């Protein structure tokens, strides 16, 4: 899946996707702590347990749940998708939006899951990651003069695969978390991405860059807090 950045005047060799690396490093570090404690125990300690969120007022779980994963395959798939779509976002847009989309989509996915699955437990960064897909979908259609039709089709295929995969594995996949994250990223893209083709989407105001740093910082602190909770239980 390629976006043909040269057509848009973007550098062929972009800078290092710093925010993407930070997010990937966070979820890997938390996963190592999970394996140290034990996966079932770690999910009970810091997963997005909806009853505990609602009734025990453990509101932090909506964030720590996004830092945890359910196994090696889960972390591998999410890590791979996070690196791929995150790097692409940092190429096509300002990296500040990556931090904001990830954090908002993780929360948005968690809230929709809370509404429709109030008795369940969820883990994984999928909500934040599919938020990237929702954002890139808006980008691909708003900047269609510079983005290939093959790229747009690839995004649609990814969304279709996500929905079909979720339906087939509905008993283990948090579909509402995915849908909530996708919609959050999509709405963010509608608000942020300029429709004027002469406006560079990589530019961002200082306040936006600050919020992007804060968003990344929140997830870093969430990961540190998750590791603390997990290791404290040993």
N, CA and C of each residue as an Amber inpcrd file, in Angstrom:
protein
   702
   0.8450000  -1.1910000   0.0000000   0.0000000   0.0000000   0.0000000
   0.8780000   1.2360000   0.0000000   0.8660000   2.0130000  -1.0920000
   1.7000000   3.1910000  -1.1990000   0.8610000   4.3870000  -1.5860000
   1.2610000   5.5650000  -1.1000000   0.4630000   6.7620000  -1.2970000
   1.0370000   7.7080000  -2.3210000   2.1510000   7.3530000  -2.9760000
   2.7760000   8.1940000  -3.9740000   3.0460000   9.5940000  -3.4550000
   3.9100000   9.7520000  -2.4390000   4.1520000  11.0520000  -1.8540000
   4.8040000  12.0290000  -2.8020000   5.5540000  11.5300000  -3.8020000
   6.2470000  12.4390000  -4.7080000   5.2690000  13.3110000  -5.4820000
   4.0670000  12.7840000  -5.7720000   3.0750000  13.5620000  -6.5090000
   2.6130000  14.7640000  -5.7120000   2.7360000  14.6780000  -4.4050000
   2.2480000  15.7540000  -3.5610000   3.3800000  16.6950000  -3.1470000
   4.5710000  16.4560000  -3.6970000   5.6960000  17.2850000  -3.3360000
   6.3080000  16.8970000  -2.0130000   5.9970000  15.6900000  -1.5350000
   6.5580000  15.2180000  -0.2730000   7.8970000  14.5530000  -0.5290000
   8.7900000  14.5570000   0.4490000  10.0740000  13.9000000   0.2600000
   9.9100000  12.4030000   0.1090000  10.6730000  11.8180000  -0.7840000
  10.5870000  10.3760000  -1.0050000  11.0980000   9.6190000   0.2160000
  12.1330000  10.1700000   0.8790000  12.6760000   9.5570000   2.0890000
  12.2950000  10.4240000   3.2770000  11.1990000  10.0980000   3.9560000
  10.7400000  10.9360000   5.0580000  11.6470000  10.8180000   6.2660000
  11.4460000  11.7130000   7.2230000  12.1950000  11.6390000   8.4630000
  11.7640000  10.4420000   9.2860000  12.4620000  10.2410000  10.3620000
  12.1530000   9.1100000  11.2400000  10.7800000   9.3110000  11.8750000
   9.8870000   8.3210000  11.7920000   8.5510000   8.4360000  12.4140000
   8.6390000   8.2860000  13.9300000   9.0790000   9.3400000  14.5780000
   9.4120000   9.3000000  16.0070000   8.2250000   8.8720000  16.8600000
   7.0650000   9.4970000  16.6390000   5.8990000   9.1930000  17.4720000
   5.4620000   7.7420000  17.2950000   5.5620000   7.2500000  16.0770000
   5.2080000   5.8550000  15.8170000   6.1200000   4.9230000  16.6030000
   7.4130000   5.2100000  16.5890000   8.3650000   4.3940000  17.3340000
   8.0610000   4.4240000  18.8320000   7.6980000   5.5940000  19.3380000
   7.3930000   5.7210000  20.7640000   6.1900000   4.8450000  21.1310000
   5.1430000   4.9010000  20.3070000   3.9460000   4.1050000  20.5850000
   4.2410000   2.6090000  20.5240000   4.9980000   2.1920000  19.5130000
   5.3480000   0.7770000  19.3820000   6.1820000   0.3300000  20.5800000
   7.1490000   1.1620000  20.9820000   7.9940000   0.8280000  22.1310000
   7.1650000   0.6900000  23.4010000   6.1510000   1.5370000  23.5440000
   5.2920000   1.4880000  24.7350000   4.5450000   0.1670000  24.8320000
   3.9080000  -0.2430000  23.7360000   3.1040000  -1.4600000  23.8110000
   3.9870000  -2.6970000  23.9340000   5.2010000  -2.6470000  23.3740000
   6.1220000  -3.7780000  23.5400000   6.5620000  -3.8780000  25.0070000
   6.8910000  -2.7350000  25.6120000   7.3320000  -2.7320000  27.0120000
   6.2350000  -3.2600000  27.9330000   4.9970000  -2.8480000  27.6830000
   3.8850000  -3.3250000  28.5080000   3.6670000  -4.8220000  28.2990000
   3.8130000  -5.2790000  27.0690000   3.6320000  -6.7090000  26.7890000
   4.6730000  -7.5600000  27.5100000   5.9140000  -7.0740000  27.5520000
   6.9660000  -7.7900000  28.2860000   6.5710000  -7.9190000  29.7580000
   6.0480000  -6.8330000  30.3220000   5.5930000  -6.8790000  31.7170000
   4.4340000  -7.8570000  31.8710000   3.5550000  -7.9110000  30.8760000
   2.4300000  -8.8500000  30.9380000   2.9110000 -10.2930000  30.9910000
   3.8790000 -10.6290000  30.1310000   4.3910000 -11.9960000  30.1170000
   5.1270000 -12.3160000  31.4180000   5.7110000 -11.3010000  32.0190000
   6.3980000 -11.5040000  33.2880000   5.4120000 -11.8810000  34.3890000
   4.2570000 -11.2320000  34.3680000   3.2320000 -11.4750000  35.3980000
   2.3470000 -12.6520000  35.0290000   2.0830000 -12.8010000  33.7350000
   1.1220000 -13.7880000  33.2560000  -0.0190000 -13.0740000  32.5670000
  -0.3890000 -13.5100000  31.3630000  -1.3890000 -12.7920000  30.5770000
  -2.7490000 -12.7110000  31.2630000  -3.3100000 -13.8140000  31.7530000
  -4.6270000 -13.7070000  32.4080000  -4.6060000 -12.7640000  33.6000000
  -3.5510000 -12.8590000  34.3990000  -3.4450000 -11.9950000  35.5670000
  -3.3140000 -10.5280000  35.1670000  -2.5270000 -10.2670000  34.1140000
  -2.3120000  -8.8890000  33.6860000  -3.6000000  -8.2460000  33.1860000
  -4.4160000  -9.0150000  32.4770000  -5.6920000  -8.4790000  31.9820000
  -6.6090000  -8.1430000  33.1510000  -6.6050000  -8.9850000  34.1740000
  -7.4230000  -8.7150000  35.3580000  -6.9310000  -7.4690000  36.1030000
  -5.6240000  -7.2600000  36.1070000  -5.0460000  -6.1370000  36.8470000
  -5.2700000  -4.8040000  36.1380000  -5.0660000  -4.7680000  34.8090000
  -5.0690000  -3.4740000  34.1200000  -5.8640000  -3.4440000  32.8220000
  -6.5750000  -4.5310000  32.4880000  -7.3810000  -4.5200000  31.2740000
  -8.5840000  -3.5990000  31.3990000  -9.2140000  -3.3170000  30.2740000
 -10.3990000  -2.4590000  30.2730000 -11.6030000  -3.2940000  30.6970000
 -11.6870000  -3.5110000  32.0040000 -12.7830000  -4.2620000  32.6130000
 -13.9440000  -3.2890000  32.8010000 -15.0020000  -3.4420000  31.9790000
 -16.1010000  -2.4780000  31.9730000 -16.8560000  -2.4090000  33.3050000
 -17.1730000  -3.5490000  33.9510000 -17.8430000  -3.4570000  35.2570000
 -17.0080000  -2.7070000  36.3040000 -15.6950000  -2.9380000  36.3110000
 -14.8400000  -2.2220000  37.2650000 -14.7560000  -0.7360000  36.9050000
 -14.7570000  -0.4440000  35.6200000 -14.7510000   0.9460000  35.1610000
 -16.0080000   1.6630000  35.6270000 -17.1540000   0.9770000  35.5100000
 -18.4360000   1.6080000  35.8260000 -18.7280000   1.6340000  37.3190000
 -18.4540000   0.5230000  37.9810000 -18.9140000   0.3850000  39.3630000
 -17.8170000   0.6070000  40.4090000 -16.5670000   0.3100000  40.0480000
 -15.4660000   0.5380000  40.9860000 -14.7620000   1.8630000  40.7010000
 -15.2520000   2.5710000  39.6870000 -14.7160000   3.8990000  39.3110000
 -13.2310000   3.8510000  38.9740000 -12.7960000   2.7500000  38.3690000
 -11.4060000   2.6430000  37.9290000 -11.3180000   3.1550000  36.4870000
 -11.4570000   4.4650000  36.3420000 -11.5850000   5.0760000  35.0210000
 -10.3070000   4.9910000  34.1980000  -9.1810000   4.7980000  34.8500000
  -7.9160000   4.6890000  34.1510000  -7.8540000   3.4540000  33.2520000
  -8.7400000   2.4930000  33.4930000  -8.7000000   1.2460000  32.7250000
  -8.9750000   1.4500000  31.2270000  -9.6920000   2.5100000  30.8640000
  -9.9720000   2.7340000  29.4480000  -8.6860000   3.0450000  28.6880000
  -7.6680000   3.5460000  29.4090000  -6.3700000   3.8190000  28.8000000
  -5.4080000   2.6460000  28.9720000  -5.3240000   2.0900000  30.1720000
  -4.3950000   0.9790000  30.3770000  -4.8000000  -0.2300000  29.5340000
  -6.1090000  -0.3870000  29.3120000  -6.5640000  -1.4870000  28.4740000
  -6.0150000  -1.3970000  27.0590000  -5.8080000  -0.1590000  26.5700000
  -5.2730000   0.0380000  25.2230000  -3.7850000  -0.2570000  25.1480000
  -3.1170000  -0.3060000  26.2870000  -1.6830000  -0.5920000  26.3160000
  -1.3970000  -2.0830000  26.4360000  -2.3960000  -2.8710000  26.8850000
  -2.2250000  -4.3060000  27.0780000  -2.6460000  -5.0690000  25.8260000
  -2.1540000  -6.3160000  25.7210000  -2.5600000  -7.1880000  24.6190000
  -2.7790000  -8.6050000  25.1200000  -3.4520000  -9.3880000  24.2710000
  -3.8840000 -10.7050000  24.7140000  -2.9660000 -11.8460000  24.3730000
  -1.8180000 -11.5740000  23.7740000  -0.9060000 -12.6510000  23.4200000
   0.0810000 -12.2050000  22.3640000   0.9770000 -13.1390000  21.9860000
   2.0370000 -12.8020000  21.0380000   1.4730000 -12.4000000  19.6780000
   0.5080000 -13.1760000  19.1650000  -0.0700000 -12.8640000  17.8560000
  -0.7700000 -11.5070000  17.8760000  -1.4610000 -11.2190000  18.9710000
  -2.1700000  -9.9500000  19.1160000  -1.1970000  -8.7760000  19.0740000
  -0.1140000  -8.8520000  19.8350000   0.8610000  -7.7570000  19.8660000
   1.5800000  -7.6480000  18.5300000   1.8470000  -8.7900000  17.8860000
   2.5380000  -8.7390000  16.5900000   1.6800000  -8.0440000  15.5410000
   0.4160000  -8.4240000  15.4530000  -0.4690000  -7.8280000  14.4510000
  -0.6860000  -6.3420000  14.7170000  -0.9200000  -5.9900000  15.9730000
  -1.1350000  -4.5850000  16.2970000   0.1380000  -3.7640000  16.1350000
   1.2740000  -4.3370000  16.5250000   2.5380000  -3.6330000  16.3670000
   2.8670000  -3.3840000  14.9100000   2.6130000  -4.3910000  14.0770000
   2.8670000  -4.2630000  12.6350000   1.9580000  -3.2070000  12.0170000
   0.6700000  -3.2520000  12.3690000  -0.2790000  -2.2750000  11.8310000
   0.0250000  -0.8730000  12.3460000   0.3940000  -0.7660000  13.6110000
   0.7240000   0.5340000  14.1860000   1.9230000   1.1460000  13.4830000
   2.9410000   0.3240000  13.2380000   4.1240000   0.8430000  12.5450000
   3.7870000   1.2710000  11.1160000   3.0290000   0.4340000  10.4020000
   2.7170000   0.7350000   9.0090000   1.8570000   1.9800000   8.8430000
   0.7210000   2.0040000   9.5250000  -0.1900000   3.1420000   9.3700000
   0.3400000   4.3850000  10.0830000   1.0350000   4.1940000  11.2060000
   1.6000000   5.3400000  11.9120000   2.6720000   6.0320000  11.0950000
   3.5710000   5.2480000  10.4950000   4.6210000   5.8270000   9.6630000
   4.0210000   6.5790000   8.4850000   2.9610000   6.0230000   7.9270000
   2.2940000   6.6640000   6.7940000   1.6690000   7.9940000   7.2010000
   1.0560000   8.0240000   8.3710000   0.4720000   9.2730000   8.8620000
   1.5360000  10.3330000   9.0920000   2.6840000   9.9300000   9.6350000
   3.7450000  10.9010000   9.8780000   4.3610000  11.3940000   8.5710000
   4.2270000  10.6190000   7.4980000   4.6910000  11.0500000   6.1860000
   3.7270000  12.0380000   5.5470000   2.4400000  11.7210000   5.6140000
   1.4410000  12.5080000   4.8950000   0.9280000  13.7130000   5.6730000
   0.9970000  13.6410000   6.9980000   0.4440000  14.7130000   7.8200000
   1.4600000  15.1110000   8.8730000   1.0650000  15.9900000   9.7800000
   1.9470000  16.3690000  10.8760000   1.8570000  15.3230000  11.9760000
   2.9960000  14.9610000  12.5590000   2.9960000  13.8860000  13.5520000
   2.1540000  14.2220000  14.7800000   1.8850000  15.5060000  15.0110000
   1.0380000  15.8660000  16.1480000  -0.3260000  15.2040000  16.0250000
  -0.8280000  15.1150000  14.7850000  -2.1470000  14.5120000  14.5800000
  -2.1260000  13.0130000  14.8570000  -0.9700000  12.3870000  14.6710000
  -0.8730000  10.9620000  14.9800000  -1.1290000  10.7180000  16.4560000
  -0.4760000  11.5120000  17.3080000  -0.6800000  11.3410000  18.7440000
  -2.1170000  11.5850000  19.1510000  -2.7190000  12.6270000  18.5940000
  -4.0970000  12.9730000  18.9460000  -5.0830000  11.9300000  18.4370000
  -4.9010000  11.5020000  17.1950000  -5.8140000  10.4970000  16.6300000
  -5.7130000   9.1920000  17.4190000  -4.5060000   8.7850000  17.7530000
  -4.3450000   7.5190000  18.4780000  -5.0370000   7.5660000  19.8330000
  -4.7660000   8.6210000  20.6020000  -5.3350000   8.6920000  21.9500000
  -6.8540000   8.8530000  21.9040000  -7.3440000   9.7600000  21.0620000
  -8.7920000   9.9820000  20.9730000  -9.5170000   8.7480000  20.4580000
  -8.9150000   8.0580000  19.4860000  -9.5600000   6.8720000  18.9170000
  -9.5570000   5.7070000  19.9070000  -8.4850000   5.6000000  20.6920000
  -8.4540000   4.5540000  21.7280000  -9.5780000   4.7820000  22.7350000
  -9.7660000   6.0520000  23.1340000 -10.8360000   6.3750000  24.0770000
 -12.2060000   6.2330000  23.4070000 -12.3140000   6.7280000  22.1600000
 -13.5820000   6.6260000  21.4380000 -14.0100000   5.1840000  21.2350000
 -13.0560000   4.3280000  20.8770000 -13.3680000   2.9120000  20.7300000
 -13.7750000   2.2800000  22.0450000 -13.0840000   2.6710000  23.1110000
 -13.4250000   2.1520000  24.4300000 -14.8180000   2.5550000  24.8770000
 -15.1930000   3.7930000  24.5940000 -16.5190000   4.2790000  25.0030000
 -17.6290000   3.5660000  24.2410000 -17.4400000   3.3600000  22.9210000
 -18.4740000   2.6550000  22.1570000 -18.5790000   1.2090000  22.6240000
 -17.4420000   0.5990000  22.9280000 -17.4600000  -0.7610000  23.4590000
 -18.1590000  -0.8050000  24.8080000 -17.9580000   0.2350000  25.6020000
 -18.5990000   0.3090000  26.9160000 -20.1190000   0.3590000  26.7840000
 -20.6040000   1.0810000  25.7700000 -22.0440000   1.2210000  25.5620000
 -22.6720000  -0.1120000  25.1670000 -22.0310000  -0.8300000  24.2440000
 -22.6400000  -2.0440000  23.6970000 -22.1780000  -3.3300000  24.3780000
 -21.0500000  -3.2700000  25.0970000 -20.5470000  -4.4530000  25.7970000
 -20.1730000  -4.0750000  27.2240000 -21.1290000  -3.6330000  28.0260000
 -20.8160000  -3.1220000  29.3650000 -20.3290000  -4.1770000  30.3460000
 -20.4680000  -5.4440000  29.9920000 -20.0380000  -6.5060000  30.9020000
 -18.7410000  -7.1730000  30.4630000 -18.1430000  -6.6890000  29.3790000
 -16.9650000  -7.3460000  28.8350000 -15.6530000  -6.7640000  29.3350000
 -14.5790000  -7.4060000  28.9040000 -13.2180000  -6.9480000  29.2010000
 -12.4710000  -6.8730000  27.8680000 -11.8020000  -5.7460000  27.6270000
 -11.0920000  -5.5470000  26.3660000  -9.6490000  -5.1490000  26.6180000
  -8.7780000  -5.5860000  25.7090000  -7.3850000  -5.1400000  25.7310000
  -6.9410000  -4.9340000  24.2810000  -5.9540000  -4.0680000  24.1080000
  -5.3740000  -3.8860000  22.7860000  -5.4340000  -2.4540000  22.2990000
  -4.4650000  -2.1110000  21.4580000  -4.3640000  -0.7690000  20.8950000
  -5.1270000  -0.6270000  19.5940000  -5.9730000  -1.6150000  19.2700000
  -6.6580000  -1.6220000  17.9790000  -7.5090000  -0.3810000  17.7430000
  -8.1890000   0.1020000  18.7890000  -9.0320000   1.2810000  18.6180000
  -8.2410000   2.4660000  18.1130000  -7.0690000   2.6980000  18.7130000
  -6.2220000   3.7980000  18.2630000  -5.6830000   3.5770000  16.8690000
  -5.3410000   2.3260000  16.5350000  -4.7560000   2.0160000  15.2300000
  -5.7820000   2.1740000  14.1100000  -6.9910000   1.6760000  14.3020000
  -7.9960000   1.8300000  13.2420000  -8.4280000   3.2930000  13.1200000
  -8.1650000   4.0850000  14.1670000  -8.3690000   5.5190000  14.0350000
  -7.4830000   6.1000000  12.9530000  -6.2580000   5.5610000  12.8100000
  -5.3740000   5.9730000  11.7220000  -6.0210000   5.6950000  10.3720000
  -6.6550000   4.5310000  10.2540000  -7.2840000   4.1570000   8.9850000
  -8.4220000   5.1170000   8.6560000  -9.2450000   5.4590000   9.6780000
 -10.3270000   6.4140000   9.4460000  -9.7950000   7.7640000   9.0060000
  -8.7210000   8.2110000   9.6400000  -8.1090000   9.4970000   9.2720000
  -7.5560000   9.4440000   7.8510000  -6.8320000   8.3780000   7.5310000
  -6.2260000   8.2580000   6.2010000  -7.2790000   8.1190000   5.1090000
  -8.4330000   7.5440000   5.4410000  -9.5070000   7.4350000   4.4610000
  -9.9930000   8.8220000   4.0490000 -10.2030000   9.6910000   5.0250000
 -10.5970000  11.0710000   4.7210000  -9.4960000  11.7550000   3.9160000
  -8.2650000  11.5450000   4.3310000  -7.1260000  12.1540000   3.6410000
  -7.0940000  11.7240000   2.1770000  -7.2560000  10.4330000   1.9320000
  -7.1400000   9.8980000   0.5770000  -8.2030000  10.4580000  -0.3530000
  -9.3980000  10.7190000   0.1620000 -10.4640000  11.2440000  -0.6890000
 -10.4190000  12.7640000  -0.7890000  -9.9970000  13.4430000   0.2610000
  -9.8970000  14.9010000   0.1940000  -8.7020000  15.3490000  -0.6350000
  -7.6590000  14.5350000  -0.6820000  -6.4630000  14.8760000  -1.4490000
  -6.3460000  13.9440000  -2.6490000  -7.4680000  13.6080000  -3.2570000
  -7.4630000  12.6120000  -4.3210000  -6.6320000  13.0380000  -5.5320000
  -6.3710000  14.3550000  -5.6580000  -5.5430000  14.8160000  -6.7760000
  -4.1160000  14.2910000  -6.6500000  -3.7100000  13.9730000  -5.4310000
  -2.3280000  13.6000000  -5.1770000  -2.1690000  12.1740000  -4.6580000
  -3.2820000  11.5140000  -4.3990000  -3.2430000  10.1520000  -3.8510000
  -3.8130000   9.1890000  -4.8910000  -3.1270000   8.1040000  -5.1300000
  -3.5460000   7.1680000  -6.1680000  -4.8480000   6.4570000  -5.7980000
  -5.5830000   6.0560000  -6.8240000  -6.8240000   5.3040000  -6.6020000
  -6.5190000   3.9480000  -5.9800000  -5.3400000   3.4080000  -6.2720000
  -4.9510000   2.1180000  -5.6940000  -4.8240000   2.2340000  -4.1810000
  -4.3290000   3.3690000  -3.7160000  -4.2010000   3.5780000  -2.2810000
  -5.5750000   3.6530000  -1.6240000  -6.4990000   4.3490000  -2.2670000
  -7.8590000   4.4370000  -1.7150000  -8.5130000   3.0600000  -1.6640000
  -8.3210000   2.2920000  -2.7170000  -8.8910000   0.9390000  -2.7250000
  -8.2770000   0.0940000  -1.6190000  -6.9730000   0.2690000  -1.3980000
  -6.2980000  -0.4920000  -0.3590000  -6.8680000  -0.1690000   1.0170000
  -7.1580000   1.1060000   1.2640000  -7.7600000   1.4860000   2.5350000
  -9.1330000   0.8490000   2.7100000  -9.9300000   0.8650000   1.6560000
 -11.2640000   0.2670000   1.7170000 -11.1680000  -1.2380000   1.9730000
 -10.1900000  -1.8830000   1.3510000  -9.9850000  -3.3160000   1.5750000
  -9.6180000  -3.5740000   3.0320000  -8.7670000  -2.7180000   3.5900000
  -8.3880000  -2.8670000   4.9950000  -9.5950000  -2.7470000   5.9150000
 -10.4700000  -1.7790000   5.6170000 -11.6710000  -1.6010000   6.4310000
 -12.5900000  -2.8100000   6.2920000 -12.7610000  -3.2930000   5.0480000
 -13.5930000  -4.4660000   4.8210000 -13.0500000  -5.6910000   5.5320000
 -11.7380000  -5.8760000   5.4720000 -11.1100000  -7.0020000   6.1660000
 -11.3200000  -6.8940000   7.6640000 -11.1830000  -5.6840000   8.1700000
 -11.3590000  -5.4600000   9.6070000 -12.7630000  -5.8600000  10.0530000
 -13.7670000  -5.4660000   9.2790000 -15.1500000  -5.7650000   9.6410000
 -15.4550000  -7.2540000   9.5120000 -14.9790000  -7.8760000   8.4210000
 -15.2300000  -9.2970000   8.2090000 -14.5110000 -10.1290000   9.2790000
 -13.2540000  -9.7590000   9.5420000 -12.4720000 -10.4450000  10.5710000
 -13.1740000 -10.3540000  11.9210000 -13.7150000  -9.1770000  12.2090000
 -14.4190000  -8.9830000  13.4720000 -15.6890000  -9.8010000  13.5670000
 -16.4050000  -9.9170000  12.4490000 -17.6460000 -10.6980000  12.4550000
 -17.3630000 -12.1880000  12.6200000 -16.2990000 -12.6670000  11.9640000
 -15.9690000 -14.0890000  12.0600000 -15.4790000 -14.4600000  13.4610000
 -14.8050000 -13.5190000  14.1090000 -14.2580000 -13.7840000  15.4480000
 -14.9150000 -12.8690000  16.4770000 -16.2340000 -12.7560000  16.3630000
 -16.9700000 -11.8240000  17.2120000 -16.8370000 -12.1470000  18.6960000
 -16.5390000 -13.4170000  18.9980000 -16.4600000 -13.8170000  20.4070000
 -15.1230000 -13.4590000  21.0460000 -14.1200000 -13.0860000  20.2320000
 -12.8150000 -12.7080000  20.7940000 -12.3650000 -11.3200000  20.3460000
 -13.0400000 -10.7390000  19.3630000 -12.6590000  -9.4180000  18.8430000
 -13.6710000  -8.3820000  19.3090000 -13.1670000  -7.2510000  19.7920000
 -14.0390000  -6.1610000  20.2360000 -14.4100000  -5.3080000  19.0270000
 -15.4570000  -5.7230000  18.3190000 -15.8610000  -5.0120000  17.1070000
 -16.2750000  -3.5720000  17.3840000 -16.9440000  -3.3540000  18.4940000
 -17.3860000  -1.9900000  18.8080000 -16.1910000  -1.0910000  19.1290000
 -15.1460000  -1.6610000  19.7120000 -13.9320000  -0.8960000  19.9350000
 -13.2970000  -0.4780000  18.6230000 -13.3150000  -1.4010000  17.6380000
 -12.7800000  -1.0840000  16.3180000 -13.6190000  -0.0150000  15.6210000
 -14.9240000  -0.2060000  15.6440000 -15.8100000   0.7420000  14.9600000
 -15.7180000   2.1200000  15.6050000 -15.6840000   2.1580000  16.9270000
 -15.5700000   3.4440000  17.6200000 -14.2690000   4.1570000  17.2910000
 -13.1720000   3.4050000  17.2400000 -11.8880000   3.9930000  16.8750000
 -11.8710000   4.4910000  15.4470000 -12.4400000   3.6940000  14.5430000
 -12.5050000   4.0800000  13.1330000 -13.3050000   5.3660000  12.9460000
 -14.4550000   5.4490000  13.5870000 -15.3060000   6.6400000  13.4680000
 -14.6260000   7.8670000  14.0740000 -13.9250000   7.6780000  15.1890000
 -13.2360000   8.8040000  15.8230000 -12.1590000   9.3670000  14.9100000
 -11.3370000   8.4880000  14.3270000 -10.3140000   8.9370000  13.3920000
 -10.9030000   9.5960000  12.1600000 -12.0270000   9.0570000  11.6880000
 -12.7070000   9.6060000  10.5180000 -13.2170000  11.0250000  10.7990000
 -13.8670000  11.1990000  11.9330000 -14.3950000  12.5180000  12.3070000
 -13.2510000  13.5140000  12.5120000 -12.1790000  13.0680000  13.1510000
 -11.0240000  13.9490000  13.3450000 -10.4820000  14.4010000  11.9880000
 -10.4080000  13.4590000  11.0450000  -9.9340000  13.8010000   9.7090000
 -10.8370000  14.8020000   9.0170000 -12.1550000  14.6380000   9.1580000
 -13.0970000  15.5840000   8.5530000 -12.8910000  16.9910000   9.1060000
 -12.5850000  17.0820000  10.3930000 -12.4020000  18.3870000  11.0270000
 -11.0480000  18.9910000  10.6770000 -10.0200000  18.1650000  10.6430000
  -8.6530000  18.6970000  10.5400000  -8.1040000  18.8050000   9.1270000
  -8.3780000  17.8440000   8.2670000  -7.7310000  17.8150000   6.9480000
  -8.3560000  18.8720000   6.0360000  -7.5670000  19.8150000   5.5300000
  -8.1170000  20.8730000   4.6670000  -8.5370000  20.3140000   3.3110000
  -9.6640000  20.7920000   2.8210000 -10.1290000  20.3660000   1.4960000
  -9.4510000  21.1510000   0.3740000  -8.8480000  22.2720000   0.7360000
  -8.1080000  23.0750000  -0.2360000  -6.8010000  22.3740000  -0.5760000
  -6.6500000  21.9820000  -1.8450000  -5.4690000  21.2230000  -2.2350000
  -4.1750000  22.0270000  -2.1570000  -4.2730000  23.3370000  -2.0090000
  -3.0730000  24.1700000  -1.9180000  -2.6310000  24.3940000  -0.4740000
  -3.3580000  23.8290000   0.4710000  -2.9790000  23.9240000   1.8780000
  -2.2010000  22.6790000   2.2730000  -0.9980000  22.8730000   2.7620000
  -0.1340000  21.7540000   3.1340000  -0.6440000  21.1140000   4.4290000
  -1.1120000  19.8590000   4.3770000  -1.6550000  19.2000000   5.5760000
  -0.5850000  18.8570000   6.6040000   0.6830000  19.0330000   6.2390000
   1.7510000  18.7230000   7.1870000   2.0300000  19.8770000   8.1420000
   1.4590000  21.0160000   7.8390000   1.6360000  22.1560000   8.7390000
   0.6740000  22.0370000   9.9120000   1.1300000  22.4990000  11.0640000
   0.2870000  22.4720000  12.2630000   0.6400000  23.6690000  13.1270000
  -0.3660000  24.2110000  13.7910000  -0.1400000  25.3300000  14.6840000
   0.6230000  24.8700000  15.9160000   1.3350000  25.7870000  16.5640000
   2.0770000  25.4150000  17.7810000   1.1980000  24.7590000  18.8410000
  -0.0510000  25.2340000  18.9890000  -0.9340000  24.6530000  19.9920000
  -1.2770000  23.2050000  19.6430000  -1.4160000  22.9120000  18.3280000
  -1.6970000  21.5480000  17.8940000  -0.5030000  20.6470000  18.1760000
   0.6980000  21.1630000  17.9090000   1.9070000  20.3890000  18.1940000
   2.0240000  20.1040000  19.6870000   1.6520000  21.1050000  20.4960000
   1.6890000  20.9110000  21.9480000   0.7140000  19.8270000  22.3750000
  -0.5070000  19.8740000  21.8390000  -1.5000000  18.8500000  22.1720000
  -1.0350000  17.4710000  21.7070000  -0.3390000  17.4290000  20.5640000
   0.1860000  16.1550000  20.0860000   1.2100000  15.5790000  21.0360000
   2.0870000  16.4440000  21.5600000   3.0810000  16.0040000  22.5410000
   2.3960000  15.5160000  23.8130000   1.3640000  16.2550000  24.2320000
   0.6210000  15.8590000  25.4310000  -0.0340000  14.4880000  25.2270000
  -0.6220000  14.2790000  24.0370000  -1.2860000  12.9990000  23.7550000
  -0.2930000  11.8410000  23.8230000   0.8740000  12.0260000  23.2070000
   1.8990000  10.9780000  23.2730000   2.3540000  10.7860000  24.7090000
   2.5280000  11.8950000  25.4310000   2.9400000  11.8190000  26.8250000
   1.9440000  11.0730000  27.6820000   0.6580000  11.2840000  27.4170000
  -0.3840000  10.5780000  28.1770000  -0.2580000   9.0720000  27.9790000
  -0.0090000   8.6550000  26.7310000   0.0920000   7.2090000  26.5040000
   1.3800000   6.6440000  27.0850000   2.4620000   7.4110000  27.0460000
   3.7030000   6.9600000  27.6700000   3.4900000   6.7690000  29.1700000
   2.8540000   7.7530000  29.8170000   2.5770000   7.6470000  31.2560000
   1.6110000   6.4940000  31.5430000   0.6480000   6.2960000  30.6360000
  -0.2810000   5.1730000  30.7830000   0.4760000   3.8480000  30.7630000
   1.4370000   3.7360000  29.8550000   2.2320000   2.5100000  29.7430000
   3.0790000   2.3030000  30.9890000   3.6930000   3.3760000  31.4870000
   4.4980000   3.2850000  32.7080000   3.6180000   2.8730000  33.8820000
   2.4260000   3.4680000  33.9700000   1.4880000   3.1300000  35.0450000
   1.0430000   1.6760000  34.9350000   0.8020000   1.2100000  33.7000000
   0.4080000  -0.1860000  33.4910000   1.4920000  -1.1380000  33.9630000
   2.7330000  -0.8240000  33.6030000   3.8620000  -1.6730000  34.0270000
   3.9840000  -1.6580000  35.5430000   3.7990000  -0.4960000  36.1430000
   3.8650000  -0.3980000  37.6060000   2.8000000  -1.2770000  38.2540000
   1.5700000  -1.2240000  37.7520000   0.4860000  -2.0320000  38.3100000
   0.7990000  -3.5270000  38.1800000   1.3290000  -3.8940000  37.0110000
   1.6030000  -5.3090000  36.7620000   2.7290000  -5.8340000  37.6520000
   3.8270000  -5.1090000  37.7010000   4.9880000  -5.5790000  38.4740000
   4.7420000  -5.4880000  39.9690000   3.8990000  -4.5500000  40.3850000
   3.5830000  -4.4400000  41.8070000   2.8510000  -5.6760000  42.3180000
   2.1470000  -6.3440000  41.4290000   1.3340000  -7.4920000  41.8430000
   2.1690000  -8.7510000  42.0430000   3.4140000  -8.7360000  41.6320000
   4.2520000  -9.9430000  41.7550000   4.5970000 -10.2530000  43.2100000
